[in-house]
């Protein structure tokens, strides 16, 4: 239904999330990450909680670049298999021509993972990049 309403292609990567009401979140956690809707069971759970929400809101993250960033910030499991060891050196436009959207999702996620690895302080003394827990505010910003 979301794909039809937002005119998203069948191959376009999409992440659906929602946020629990303030009173249902853990008090010691200042910013609670959103809850993913990835299967029918998640929708059932969200529907049962929805009765307690005044204004339920879905957050939709779509497109390979935004969805890979969302998955990266959520730290969803990801495995990188490098074959050949040759880096892809080209512009984003060429990547978009060369790969379809699901493939681009992987390319962008690999780029984020590699960026994180290189941000860890090494022998040259570079300061690490601080990645924080993903919040609803981050999704709205994306």
C-alpha positions, 0 to 999 in steps of 0.5 A: 500500500505504501509503494502505491501511495508514494509511487515507489517501484517494486525494487525501491528499498523501503523501511517502515517504522513507527514510534511508541507514545512517550508514556510507553517508552523506557524512562531511562532512555532519553531517545528511543529508536523507532520500531521497524515494521518488517513482517506481518507480526510487526504490523499486528503488534503495531495495530494492538499498540495503535489503540493507545496512540492519539496520532499514530505516525508511520515513517517511510525511508525510501531509496537506496541511499537513504535506506542504506543510511537508515540500516547503517545507523540502526546497525542492522546485521550486514556482511560484506563479501569483497570479491577481487579486491578492486574498489569502485571509483566513480561518481554517484551518477555512474553508480546509479546507471550501473546498478539497480536500486537493491544493488545500490543499497548494498553499495551505499551500505558498504561505503558507510561501513568502510567509512566507519572503519576508516574513522576508527583512530589508527596510527595517524591519530585521527579522531573517530567519528561518533555514531549515535543511536538512531532516533525518530528525529534522525529519520525525519531529518533524513 
